[in-house]
Amino acid sequence: MYFGTDRRKRVEITDKTIEYVAALAKLELTEEEKEKAKTDMGSILGYITTMNELDTEGVKPMSHVFPIHNVFREDVVENGPDRDILLQNAPAKKDGCFMVPKTVE
């Protein structure tokens, strides 16, 4: 199966190509799935070939179709934790810190 409008740019999609891609994706495909994958991959490459024929001179690259702005708020501490309140839950404390058992000799 060949795809591409220009003979110099034609890509052959063979069973070997599908088996290679399936191995990369760690997939085990049946013969029917291989044929479907061959058709699907051919459609994708055909679409890419069509897209490459478009004149994109002067078109700015974009990451999204719609303008998207950062919707996250700025990471600002609004009210810091009160050390005394936090240490109330500590089973052991020393000099305003949690005490934990030694784990490394």
N, C-alpha and C positions, 0 to 999 in steps of 0.2 A: 504494500500500500504506500503510495507516494503522495506527499502534500507540498504545496507551494506553487505559485504561478510561474516562477522563473525556473527553468530547468537547472540552472547553476545552483539554486538555493533549495532544491528539492530534498526532502528528508524521507528516508525510507523507514517505515515502522514495521519491523519484522517480529516474529515470535521471540527471537533472541533479545530484541530491544525490550519487549514486554517482560520477559523473564528477568532481565537485568534490573529493570525498574522495580519489579515485584520483590526481587532479592534485596534491593536497597531498602525497601519499605518493610521487609520481613513479612511478606504476604505469600500465602500459598494459594494459587489460583487454579481453578478448573479450566478445562479447554474453553468452555462457554465464556467464562469470566475473562480469559485471555483475549478472545475475539472481541468482546465488548470493550475491554480496555484498549485494544488496538484501534477500534472505531472512535472511542472517546478521545484518545490521545491525538488521533488524526484530526478530529474536529477542533481540538484546542490549537494544534499547530496551524491548521488552516486559518483559524481566527487570528492568530498572531501574525500570520503572513498578510492578511487583510489589513490589520492594524498598522503594520510596517509600511504599507503603501500610502497611508494618510500623510498629508502635508501638515506637519506640526511646527513649522517655522513660526517663531514669535509666540508660541504658546508656553506660558510659564508652567514649570512642573508643580504639581500639587500632591499632597498626601491624601486629601479627601475631596469628594465632589462638592460638599457643602463647607462653608467656612466654619471651622471649629476652633473655639478658643478654650483655653484651660478653664475647666469648670470647678477646679478644686480651690478651696480657700487657701490663703497663705498659712503656712504652718507657724502659728504664733501661740505661745503659752498664754492662756487666758487667766488661769489661776493655778499656781504651782501647788504641789502637794505639801501639806503641813507635816514636817518630819515627826513631830511628837505624836500626831494621830497615826501615822504609818507605823511607828515603833510600838504602838500599843498592841499590835498583833504579833510582835516578835517574841518567840519563846525565850531568847537570850539577846541582850544588847550590851554594847560597850562603846563609850564615847560617841553616842548619837548614831551608831551604826548597828546593823544586824550582825550577830555572831553566828557563825556556821562552823560545823566540825571540820577539822583539817582533813583534806582529801588526798594530798600529795605528801609523801615523805621526803 
